[in-house]
Amino acid sequence: MPVHTSQSSQGNRGRGVGLGLALASALAFGGSGVAAKPLIEAGLDPLHVVWLRVAGAALVMLPVAVRHRALLRRRPALLAGFGLLAVAGVQACYFAAISRIPVGVALLVEYLAPALVLGWVRFVQRRPVTRAAALGVVLAVGGLACVVEVWSGLSFDALGLLLALGAACCQVGYFVLSDQGSDSGDQAPDPLGVIAYGLLVGTAVLTVVARPWTMDWSLLAHRADMDGTPVAAGLLLAWIVLVATVLAYVTGVVSVRRLSPQVAGVVACLEAVIATVLAWVLLGEHLSAPQIIGGAVVLVGAFIAQSSAPAKGSVEPVASGGTERELSARGTGT
C-alpha cells in the first residue's frame, strides 16, 4: 500500500512538473510574434527573421547536438521530420502570416492544431473519438469564422490566413513527433538532442528558402519601432532566439513527454491568449468584440476536443482492442 501511494504521489508530481513546463513553453512561444513583427516592419523579410531565429537557436544548441550525435544513426527520420515540420514549417508559415495579418489572429488560426491532432487520432490512427471531442472541433471552427469575420467577406488577407493554417498543420507534427518513443519499450530519444538536431535541420532547409546572404544585415544594428517605442533590433532578436525558441522548444518537448500530445496541446492553447494580449498591449493591435468572442470560442473548442481524451498512461480504453498506451504505440509505429 505505501508503495502504491508513493508511486501515485510521484505521478502527480511528474504531471505537475509537466503542466508547469507546458505553461512556460506557452509563455515563451507567445512572446515571439510581438518581438518579430517590429523587425519585419523595420524592413527584414519574414523568412529572414525566421532564419535568424532558427539559426541562432541552432548555434546555441550545437554543443547538445554534438553530445547526442548518436541520434543521427538511431532516429534520422524523427530528426528530419522534427526539423521540417516542428521547426522550419511552423516558424516560416507563422512569421509569413503575421506579416500580413495581426499576431493574435495568426495564432488563433494556428491553434486549430489541437483539433487537428484529434483528426490525426481519428483518421490516421483510426481510433474513435468522443462526442465531446467532435463538439470541440465544431466550436473551434465556428469561433474561427468569427475571428476572420466571414460575414464581411474575409476582412483579413486570405493568403495570411492560409499561411496561419499551414502553421497549424505543421504544429500537429510538432505534438505528434515530440511524443515519439515515449510509449515504446525502446529507450526514448533524448528530447534535447531531438530539439538540437531539429533546429540544425530547420536551419539547413530555411537557408535554401530564405537565402540569408540577400538580407540587409545593417538593420540589426538599428532600432525597431514597437507601437511608437524604439527598441534595439539586437535585443528583440536575442529574445526571439533565447526565450521564444530555445527555452520554448525545450520546455515544450519535455512537457509533451511528461503529459501527452493531447494534454500539452490544451495548455499550449494559452499561447494564443498570451500573444493576443501582448500584441494588444505592446503593438496596439486591437480586435473587435466578435473577434474576441470568436477567439475565446476557438480556445474553448480546442480545450473540449483535447480534454475529452484520457491522459497519458491511462488504462481507460480509447477504442476497442486496447488501452491508450497500446494504441498509441501501434499508431506511431513504435
FIBA-951814 format. One record per atom (N, C-alpha, C): residue in one letter; x, y, z. Coordinates in steps of 0.001 Angstrom, whole numbers, padded with zeros to 6 digits, always signed. Layout:
! residues N
AXYZ ...
! end
This chain:
! residues 334
M+000826-001216+000000 M+000000+000000+000000 M+000855+001260+000000 P+001889+001365+000883 P+002749+002533+000852 P+003438+002707-000488 V+003816+001593-001141 V+004465+001678-002443 V+003525+002293-003460 H+002260+001840-003459 H+001278+002382-004393 H+001076+003881-004165 T+001001+004282-002880 T+000819+005698-002556 T+002000+006514-003035 S+003203+005975-002859 S+004414+006676-003292 S+004430+006848-004802 Q+004061+005782-005533 Q+004044+005867-006990 Q+003014+006881-007461 S+001844+006888-006789 S+000803+007846-007145 S+001261+009272-006909 S+001948+009473-005771 S+002455+010806-005443 S+003491+011260-006460 Q+004385+010340-006858 Q+005389+010670-007854 Q+004747+010991-009190 G+003677+010239-009530 G+002985+010502-010791 G+002335+011869-010794 N+001738+012244-009662 N+001114+013568-009563 N+002150+014676-009658 R+003312+014458-009013 R+004380+015456-009085 R+004885+015586-010515 G+005043+014436-011196 G+005508+014469-012578 G+004532+015196-013477 R+003250+014974-013259 R+002236+015661-014054 R+002240+017158-013764 G+002445+017501-012480 G+002501+018916-012117 G+003682+019611-012780 V+004831+018925-012785 V+006010+019481-013456 V+005741+019629-014951 G+005095+018609-015543 G+004779+018670-016964 G+003872+019837-017300 L+002850+020063-016475 L+001947+021187-016709 L+002683+022516-016563 G+003583+022594-015581 G+004361+023821-015410 G+005254+024095-016606 L+005886+023047-017138 L+006738+023198-018313 L+005914+023601-019546 A+004723+023005-019683 A+003857+023354-020809 A+003432+024817-020737 L+003149+025298-019535 L+002778+026698-019365 L+003959+027615-019686 A+005157+027238-019224 A+006355+028024-019528 A+006588+028083-021026 S+006367+026964-021717 S+006528+026928-023167 S+005531+027861-023853 A+004279+027838-023387 A+003266+028714-023960 A+003627+030183-023772 L+004134+030527-022591 L+004552+031900-022328 L+005707+032306-023238 A+006688+031408-023399 A+007855+031719-024223 A+007483+031843-025697 F+006719+030869-026209 F+006292+030943-027607 F+005411+032171-027850 G+004581+032515-026871 G+003650+033626-027039 G+004327+034962-027239 G+005575+035098-026794 G+006284+036360-026957 G+007045+036489-028257 S+006988+035485-029122 S+007770+035541-030357 S+007206+036527-031369 G+005888+036529-031534 G+005281+037380-032554 G+005458+038853-032291 V+005282+039275-031032 V+005392+040703-030720 V+006828+041198-030850 A+007809+040298-030718 A+009204+040685-030901 A+009603+040640-032371 A+008987+039732-033126 A+009355+039578-034537 A+008703+040629-035431 K+007475+041011-035127 K+006766+041920-036025 K+007470+043267-036186 P+008004+043898-035109 P+008749+045144-035310 P+009954+044979-036227 L+010622+043809-036167 L+011753+043565-037058 L+011286+043467-038506 I+010157+042829-038706 I+009602+042710-040054 I+009198+044082-040579 E+008552+044880-039736 E+008125+046214-040158 E+009306+047156-040358 A+010465+046837-039739 A+011665+047647-039919 A+012338+047380-041257 G+011906+046321-041941 G+012455+046055-043270 G+012984+044657-043491 L+013060+043849-042427 L+013528+042474-042594 L+012426+041606-043191 D+012794+040767-044138 D+011841+039834-044715 D+011434+038812-043649 P+010155+038401-043607 P+009727+037409-042603 P+010572+036153-042597 L+010945+035667-043771 L+011761+034454-043832 L+013154+034688-043261 H+013669+035917-043425 H+014977+036221-042848 H+014902+036231-041321 V+013793+036736-040767 V+013624+036722-039314 V+013537+035274-038812 V+012821+034443-039566 V+012727+033029-039202 V+014105+032387-039224 W+014861+032667-040273 W+016201+032079-040385 W+017087+032517-039227 L+017062+033805-038891 L+017854+034310-037772 L+017447+033617-036475 R+016143+033424-036304 R+015635+032778-035088 R+016127+031346-034986 V+015930+030581-036042 V+016266+029155-036009 V+017780+028942-036021 A+018493+029696-036862 A+019949+029545-036933 A+020605+029956-035617 G+020120+031022-035001 G+020661+031444-033720 G+020439+030400-032645 A+019238+029832-032620 A+018934+028790-031639 A+019761+027537-031903 A+019954+027193-033185 A+020766+026026-033536 A+022202+026209-033057 L+022718+027431-033167 L+024081+027713-032699 L+024170+027535-031186 V+023168+028003-030467 V+023148+027850-029008 V+023101+026370-028618 M+022334+025576-029381 M+022152+024158-029059 M+023194+023248-029698 L+024161+023805-030416 L+025152+022986-031120 L+025926+022055-030183 P+026369+022507-029013 P+027060+021563-028106 P+026189+020371-027711 V+024877+020588-027595 V+023962+019495-027269 V+023900+018503-028424 A+023886+019030-029661 A+023856+018161-030845 A+025101+017279-030904 V+026241+017856-030599 V+027491+017084-030611 V+027431+015965-029567 R+026895+016286-028408 R+026810+015302-027334 R+025888+014141-027709 H+024831+014422-028465 H+023848+013388-028818 H+023953+012997-030295 R+025158+012979-030838 R+025344+012689-032257 R+024905+011276-032634 A+024784+010368-031655 A+024330+009003-031955 A+022898+009002-032480 L+022132+010067-032212 L+020754+010143-032708 L+020698+010164-034228 L+021739+010669-034866 L+021764+010702-036335 L+021661+009297-036915 R+022239+008345-036219 R+022181+006955-036678 R+020913+006258-036206 R+020491+006562-034968 R+019354+005844-034374 R+018002+006324-034889 R+017804+007640-035014 R+016483+008171-035358 R+016549+009250-036432 P+017138+008972-037598 P+017259+010013-038630 P+015917+010537-039132 A+014924+009662-039273 A+013618+010097-039784 A+012942+011046-038796 L+013047+010743-037499 L+012456+011605-036483 L+013099+012986-036512 L+014420+013037-036602 L+015126+014316-036615 L+014766+015134-037855 A+014677+014458-039007 A+014320+015162-040246 A+012894+015698-040176 G+011972+014868-039673 G+010580+015297-039573 G+010405+016443-038600 F+011097+016376-037462 F+011003+017443-036471 F+011553+018744-037031 G+012666+018654-037752 G+013257+019863-038335 G+012390+020485-039409 L+011804+019630-040271 L+010991+020141-041380 L+009655+020700-040920 L+008980+019986-040021 L+007630+020395-039601 L+007651+021277-038354 A+008189+020737-037253 A+008099+021419-035972 A+008955+022679-035900 V+009995+022759-036724 V+010866+023940-036695 V+010643+024813-037936 A+011077+024331-039100 A+011018+025159-040304 A+009582+025471-040721 G+008728+024465-040751 G+007363+024661-041229 G+006554+025599-040356 V+006538+025339-039055 V+005752+026180-038139 V+006241+027620-038181 Q+007552+027813-038053 Q+008083+029170-037963 Q+007922+029950-039263 A+008218+029313-040393 A+008110+030016-041675 A+006667+030433-041952 C+005742+029518-041752 C+004327+029834-042006 C+003815+030898-041048 Y+004182+030790-039780 Y+003684+031738-038785 Y+004243+033138-039014 F+005546+033255-039240 F+006140+034571-039427 F+005659+035212-040726 A+005468+034403-041765 A+004919+034954-043001 A+003486+035414-042783 A+002745+034692-041946 A+001351+035061-041669 A+001252+036385-040927 I+002118+036586-039891 I+001999+037817-039106 I+002485+039042-039874 S+003138+038826-041013 S+003498+039972-041846 S+002298+040483-042641 R+001200+039689-042640 R+000015+040043-043431 R-001236+040220-042582 I-001286+039568-041408 I-002457+039651-040534 I-001998+039886-039099 P-002880+040356-038191 P-002484+040589-036802 P-001957+039337-036120 V-001045+039549-035164 V-000425+038441-034434 V-001479+037560-033771 G-002444+038190-033100 G-003462+037421-032393 G-004272+036539-033310 V-004632+037070-034476 V-005423+036286-035436 V-004601+035118-035968 A-003337+035377-036293 A-002472+034315-036813 A-002358+033173-035811 L-002217+033512-034536 L-002074+032470-033523 L-003381+031732-033279 L-004484+032463-033332 L-005770+031801-033121 L-006049+030789-034227 V-005672+031128-035461 V-005829+030177-036569 V-004859+029013-036379 E-003628+029334-035983 E-002632+028284-035772 E-003093+027298-034702 Y-003825+027813-033700 Y-004228+026936-032615 Y-005541+026219-032861 L-005826+026026-034146 L-006744+024960-034519 L-006015+023620-034457 A-004692+023689-034257 A-003873+022466-034226 A-004370+021418-033236 P-004778+021787-032006 P-005279+020738-031111 P-006449+019961-031691 A-007344+020658-032407 A-008452+019955-033056 A-007930+019077-034189 L-006885+019543-034879 L-006312+018756-035972 L-005608+017516-035424 V-005028+017633-034230 V-004429+016446-033593 V-005500+015378-033396 L-006683+015842-033015 L-007802+014915-032851 L-008144+014240-034186 G-008107+015006-035268 G-008334+014434-036590 G-007297+013383-036937 W-006044+013636-036523 W-004978+012644-036736 W-005313+011334-036023 V-005780+011463-034769 V-006137+010281-033995 V-007268+009508-034673 R-008271+010244-035180 R-009463+009594-035730 R-009217+008982-037103 F-008561+009734-038000 F-008492+009290-039393 F-007167+008631-039782 V-006083+008950-039076 V-004795+008332-039389 V-004559+007122-038492 Q-004722+007328-037163 Q-004563+006198-036253 Q-005827+005338-036187 R-006914+005843-036783 R-008190+005107-036863 R-008711+004715-035481 R-008689+005668-034572 R-009243+005474-033240 R-010483+006342-033106 P-011590+005802-032617 P-012813+006602-032491 P-012638+007738-031493 V-013385+008828-031697 V-013330+009969-030795 V-014702+010162-030150 T-014746+010858-029042 T-015985+011039-028307 T-016829+012160-028916 R-018095+012217-028491 R-018969+013300-028941 R-018467+014651-028449 A-017922+014655-027231 A-017375+015900-026694 A-016234+016421-027562 A-015409+015493-028071 A-014315+015889-028940 A-014844+016494-030232 A-015869+015858-030816 A-016467+016384-032043 A-017068+017765-031807 L-017709+017953-030641 L-018268+019252-030293 L-017165+020300-030206 G-016036+019908-029650 G-014913+020834-029550 G-014444+021311-030905 V-014366+020404-031874 V-013949+020776-033219 V-014950+021749-033847 V-016242+021467-033681 V-017275+022351-034228 V-017154+023752-033627 L-016954+023816-032299 L-016799+025116-031640 L-015565+025854-032150 A-014456+025123-032334 A-013226+025753-032803 A-013408+026352-034196 V-014044+025605-035084 V-014274+026102-036446 V-015239+027282-036435 G-016300+027199-035617 G-017238+028306-035514 G-016583+029559-034959 G-015735+029387-033952 G-015017+030527-033398 G-014082+031143-034415 L-013433+030302-035215 L-012551+030802-036264 L-013324+031656-037265 A-014548+031240-037588 A-015386+032023-038512 A-015633+033423-037959 C-015776+033529-036623 C-015956+034847-036002 C-014659+035651-036031 V-013523+034978-035814 V-012238+035673-035812 V-011961+036326-037162 V-012221+035599-038237 V-011944+036139-039574 V-013117+036937-040132 E-014221+037033-039361 E-015399+037794-039754 E-015860+037410-041171 V-016260+036146-041306 V-016653+035645-042623 V-017825+036408-043201 W-018641+037026-042339 W-019803+037771-042837 W-019396+039034-043593 S-018149+039458-043430 S-017705+040660-044148 S-016811+040318-045326 G-016795+039031-045696 G-016023+038621-046875 G-014543+038521-046630 L-014165+037892-045515 L-012757+037717-045155 L-012036+039062-045097 S-012259+039780-044020 S-011679+041112-043879 S-010157+041077-043788 F-009586+039890-043457 F-008144+039770-043405 F-007610+039192-044721 D-006314+039351-044894 D-005636+038847-046081 D-005808+037331-046173 A-006362+036866-047301 A-006641+035438-047452 A-005360+034611-047422 L-004282+035112-048046 L-003018+034383-048038 L-002458+034294-046629 G-002601+035368-045854 G-002149+035347-044473 G-002862+034284-043668 L-004172+034140-043893 L-004941+033111-043193 L-004503+031713-043598 L-004226+031513-044883 L-003765+030209-045350 L-002401+029860-044752 L-001535+030870-044641 L-000225+030637-044030 L-000371+030255-042560 A-001290+030923-041857 A-001531+030576-040447 A-002084+029166-040329 L-002955+028765-041264 L-003477+027404-041254 L-002360+026401-041541 G-001426+026782-042414 G-000266+025930-042669 G+000563+025739-041410 A+000704+026808-040605 A+001417+026697-039334 A+000694+025730-038403 A-000644+025748-038439 A-001425+024823-037609 A-001152+023377-038004 C-001121+023118-039298 C-000859+021756-039784 C+000540+021296-039367 C+001520+022191-039473 C+002878+021827-039074 C+002971+021613-037570 Q+002157+022353-036808 Q+002194+022194-035358 Q+001661+020832-034924 V+000774+020268-035718 V+000323+018905-035446 V+001543+017974-035433 G+002412+018176-036426 G+003644+017392-036474 G+004510+017601-035249 Y+004520+018839-034731 Y+005306+019134-033525 Y+004829+018299-032346 F+003511+018253-032103 F+002990+017498-030962 F+003159+015995-031166 V+002901+015509-032379 V+002998+014077-032636 V+004450+013597-032545 L+005363+014344-033180 L+006766+013935-033184 L+007415+014105-031815 S+006971+015104-031038 S+007542+015299-029703 S+007257+014114-028801 D+006207+013371-029100 D+005810+012235-028268 D+006434+010927-028738 Q+007175+010941-029862 Q+007722+009709-030420 Q+008664+009036-029438 G+008439+007756-029225 G+009344+006958-028401 G+009012+006947-026929 S+008091+007865-026483 S+007833+007935-025044 S+006968+006794-024543 D+006267+006100-025456 D+005412+004998-025030 D+005931+003641-025505 S+007098+003612-026067 S+007606+002354-026607 S+008502+001663-025601 G+008823+000424-025876 G+009713-000305-024996 G+011156+000100-025193 D+011469+000689-026342 D+012825+001128-026596 D+013119+002406-025807 Q+014398+002698-025678 Q+014782+003917-024994 Q+014353+005123-025820 A+013626+006029-025195 A+013141+007214-025898 A+014312+008130-026220 P+014316+008746-027410 P+015398+009666-027757 P+015392+010860-026817 D+016574+011333-026452 D+016677+012472-025553 D+016026+013700-026190 P+015086+014358-025495 P+014383+015493-026098 P+015303+016645-026480 L+016345+016877-025679 L+017266+017959-026014 L+018014+017661-027311 G+018383+016397-027502 G+019047+016018-028747 G+018130+016174-029940 V+016862+015792-029792 V+015889+015940-030875 V+015721+017415-031237 I+015623+018273-030226 I+015473+019706-030479 I+016706+020256-031189 A+017893+019889-030701 A+019132+020412-031280 A+019247+020053-032752 Y+019008+018777-033088 Y+019116+018377-034492 Y+017936+018888-035314 G+016765+019032-034678 G+015644+019634-035386 G+015959+021059-035807 L+016602+021811-034917 L+016997+023178-035245 L+018049+023215-036348 L+018993+022257-036327 L+020012+022203-037384 L+019383+021867-038733 V+018464+020900-038745 V+017772+020552-039988 V+016946+021734-040465 G+016235+022372-039537 G+015438+023537-039896 G+016285+024649-040475 T+017463+024871-039899 T+018366+025901-040411 T+018811+025581-041826 A+019153+024319-042079 A+019582+023917-043420 A+018482+024153-044450 V+017246+023764-044099 V+016123+023946-045028 V+015843+025421-045256 L+015808+026197-044172 L+015484+027618-044282 L+016589+028404-044978 T+017826+027931-044894 T+018915+028618-045593 T+018676+028598-047099 V+018206+027461-047605 V+017906+027350-049037 V+016714+028231-049411 V+015699+028257-048551 V+014473+029001-048848 V+014644+030500-048627 A+015262+030891-047509 A+015335+032307-047138 A+016488+033055-047806 R+017533+032340-048211 R+018720+032962-048818 R+019218+034145-047973 P+019737+033875-046781 P+020135+034941-045863 P+021228+035858-046386 W+021976+035420-047394 W+023020+036265-047951 W+022440+037509-048655 T+021136+037502-048928 T+020498+038675-049541 T+019926+039625-048494 M+020051+039291-047203 M+019464+040085-046123 M+020264+041364-045879 D+019578+042423-045498 D+020226+043677-045117 D+020616+043580-043640 W+021829+043102-043389 W+022285+042848-042034 W+022397+044129-041211 S+022542+045278-041877 S+022700+046540-041149 S+021465+046887-040323 L+020304+046342-040695 L+019069+046632-039957 L+019157+046157-038512 L+019960+045123-038259 L+020079+044577-036911 L+020845+045513-035975 A+021566+046492-036547 A+022315+047442-035724 A+021476+048664-035365 H+020277+048753-035909 H+019419+049904-035663 H+018309+049558-034667 R+017369+050465-034537 R+016233+050266-033647 R+014968+049973-034441 A+014095+049187-033853 A+012800+048884-034466 A+011711+049572-033643 D+010609+049866-034300 D+009520+050584-033634 D+008481+049602-033099 M+008226+049679-031787 M+007213+048837-031164 M+006071+049735-030701 D+005142+049995-031597 D+003987+050854-031321 D+004428+052219-030786 G+005427+052816-031484 G+005887+054144-031113 G+007088+054164-030196 T+007471+053022-029630 T+008628+052943-028735 T+009809+052310-029459 P+010937+053029-029599 P+012102+052443-030276 P+012776+051382-029395 V+013038+050221-029976 V+013687+049120-029259 V+014838+048612-030116 A+015985+048318-029493 A+017145+047814-030236 A+016791+046512-030945 A+017072+046455-032255 A+016754+045256-033034 A+017502+044046-032499 G+018746+044253-032045 G+019525+043143-031497 G+018901+042564-030244 L+018293+043425-029425 L+017641+042959-028211 L+016411+042122-028543 L+015646+042569-029534 L+014475+041805-029970 L+014898+040440-030503 L+015991+040421-031284 L+016468+039153-031844 L+016950+038215-030745 A+017639+038760-029735 A+018113+037920-028623 A+016936+037288-027885 W+015859+038041-027686 W+014671+037494-027042 W+014073+036370-027877 I+013985+036587-029183 I+013399+035585-030082 I+014204+034294-030048 V+015532+034410-030053 V+016393+033226-030114 V+016415+032477-028781 L+016726+033196-027703 L+016966+032544-026413 L+015687+032137-025688 V+014696+033015-025682 V+013477+032747-024927 V+012410+032090-025791 A+012072+032760-026926 A+010948+032304-027746 A+011281+031101-028622 T+012541+030670-028610 T+012904+029480-029400 T+013545+028406-028519 V+014737+028677-027979 V+015444+027654-027199 V+014629+027241-025979 L+014274+028221-025144 L+013511+027903-023940 L+012142+027321-024285 A+011496+027893-025306 A+010153+027442-025680 A+010154+025994-026160 Y+011100+025622-027025 Y+011141+024258-027547 Y+011536+023258-026464 V+012513+023614-025629 V+012968+022684-024599 V+011838+022379-023620 T+011198+023406-023092 T+010107+023185-022141 T+008911+022512-022807 G+008658+022850-024080 G+007519+022268-024784 G+007660+020786-025033 V+008815+020374-025557 V+009019+018961-025870 V+009059+018118-024598 V+009723+018616-023555 V+009781+017869-022300 V+008377+017736-021695 S+007555+018779-021829 S+006193+018713-021277 S+005347+017675-022004 V+005508+017555-023329 V+004760+016547-024081 V+005154+015150-023612 R+006437+014947-023325 R+006897+013650-022837 R+006273+013314-021485 R+006102+014317-020627 R+005567+014082-019288 R+004049+013992-019274 L+003409+014577-020274 L+001950+014578-020332 L+001494+013698-021485 S+001107+014314-022589 S+000725+013646-023825 S+000509+014744-024845 P+000499+014421-026164 P+000221+015466-027156 P-001106+016160-026896 Q-002124+015381-026433 Q-003445+015966-026217 Q-003434+016981-025080 V-002926+016575-023909 V-002940+017451-022743 V-002020+018650-022959 A-000824+018413-023506 A+000094+019521-023771 A-000514+020501-024767 G-001292+019972-025714 G-001944+020845-026687 G-002948+021778-026042 V-003618+021291-025003 V-004583+022128-024279 V-003873+023318-023649 V-002798+023044-022906 V-002070+024113-022233 V-001434+025053-023252 A-000964+024492-024370 A-000331+025314-025397 A-001296+026315-026006 C-002596+026035-025912 C-003585+026987-026424 C-003481+028339-025730 L-002927+028348-024512 L-002754+029606-023801 L-001809+030542-024543 E-000960+029985-025428 E-000062+030834-026201 E-000845+031862-027010 A-001975+031433-027572 A-002787+032351-028366 A-003299+033514-027521 V-003729+033196-026306 V-004222+034239-025406 V-003080+035173-025007 I-001933+034586-024640 I-000778+035380-024226 I-000317+036299-025347 A-000186+035742-026557 A+000289+036527-027689 A-000695+037630-028062 T-002004+037340-027984 T-003012+038340-028310 T-002966+039494-027319 V-002832+039175-026035 V-002746+040218-025010 V-001476+041050-025194 L-000349+040388-025445 L+000905+041106-025652 L+000839+042000-026892 A+000224+041484-027975 A+000087+042278-029191 A-000815+043489-028950 W-001828+043295-028131 W-002739+044389-027789 W-001991+045468-027009 V-001206+045041-026001 V-000512+045981-025112 V+000705+046612-025785 L+001520+045787-026463 L+002798+046266-026987 L+002738+046766-028427 L+001833+046216-029232 L+001769+046597-030646 L+000525+047403-030997 G-000407+047511-030065 G-001626+048272-030338 G-002557+047588-031323 E-002497+046255-031403 E-003359+045514-032330 E-004671+045167-031631 H-005682+045992-031864 H-006972+045797-031209 H-007881+044913-032057 L-008607+044045-031395 L-009574+043183-032068 L-010983+043654-031725 S-011914+043384-032628 S-013303+043751-032378 S-013929+042778-031384 A-015091+043172-030840 A-015776+042306-029869 A-016090+040929-030445 P-016644+040824-031684 P-016900+039483-032241 P-015629+038646-032391 Q-014502+039302-032703 Q-013248+038565-032856 Q-012743+038054-031506 I-012909+038853-030461 I-012507+038415-029120 I-013358+037231-028673 I-014670+037345-028897 I-015568+036240-028545 I-015218+034999-029352 G-014984+035188-030662 G-014616+034061-031519 G-013323+033407-031074 G-012341+034224-030663 G-011082+033668-030167 G-011290+032839-028925 A-012142+033328-028020 A-012441+032559-026810 A-013114+031242-027155 V-014005+031253-028156 V-014694+030027-028565 V-013704+029035-029178 V-012732+029550-029961 V-011701+028682-030535 V-010962+027950-029417 L-010562+028684-028399 L-009808+028077-027304 L-010657+027089-026506 V-011918+027447-026262 V-012814+026544-025545 V-013020+025261-026351 G-013229+025418-027672 G-013417+024249-028524 G-012203+023347-028532 A-011017+023950-028635 A-009793+023150-028618 A-009625+022448-027279 F-009981+023143-026193 F-009867+022541-024855 F-010798+021337-024720 I-012047+021491-025149 I-013008+020387-025061 I-012548+019208-025909 A-012071+019516-027119 A-011638+018449-028026 A-010510+017639-027438 Q-009582+018314-026763 Q-008419+017608-026260 Q-008631+016994-024881 S-009363+017692-024012 S-009552+017161-022663 S-010479+015963-022647 S-011148+015693-023762 S-012007+014511-023832 S-011210+013231-023983 A-009898+013353-024300 A-009039+012176-024440 A-008391+011861-023113 P-008256+010579-022733 P-007598+010225-021478 P-006159+010701-021464 A-005633+010962-020289 A-004248+011402-020159 A-003305+010251-020457 K-002042+010608-020671 K-001027+009585-020961 K-000959+008565-019838 G-000894+007295-020250 G-000763+006243-019266 G-002076+005764-018707 S-003203+006310-019183 S-004499+005897-018659 S-004804+004478-019089 V-005469+003737-018184 V-005864+002379-018533 V-007264+002362-019123 E-007897+003534-019212 E-009240+003596-019761 E-009195+003372-021267 P-010010+002462-021803 P-009962+002205-023232 P-010349+003429-024049 V-009603+003666-025131 V-009936+004734-026065 V-010760+004159-027200 A-010448+002941-027569 A-011198+002256-028616 A-011140+000773-028307 S-011961+000007-028949 S-011956-001429-028685 S-010627-002023-029130 G-010055-002847-028287 G-008835-003530-028686 G-007612-003133-027908 G-007713-002196-026942 G-006525-001885-026160 G-006646-000576-025439 T-005660-000320-024596 T-005599+000932-023859 T-004990+001999-024732 E-005017+003243-024213 E-004433+004346-024982 E-002949+004105-025219 R-002245+003605-024195 R-000808+003374-024353 R-000542+002373-025466 E-001309+001276-025491 E-001102+000246-026509 E-001440+000777-027886 L-002561+001498-027985 L-002968+002019-029283 L-002009+003088-029785 S-001484+003914-028837 S-000536+004927-029236 S+000720+004304-029806 A+001181+003218-029161 A+002392+002547-029637 A+002169+001988-031034 R+000965+001418-031288 R+000699+000877-032623 R+000540+002000-033634 G-000128+003093-033201 G-000428+004163-034153 G+000812+004908-034596 T+001816+005019-033695 T+003022+005740-034055 T+004090+004836-034617 G+003815+003571-034682 G+004779+002641-035271 G+005939+002317-034358 T+005784+002632-033040 T+006894+002378-032124 T+006716+001032-031456 
! end
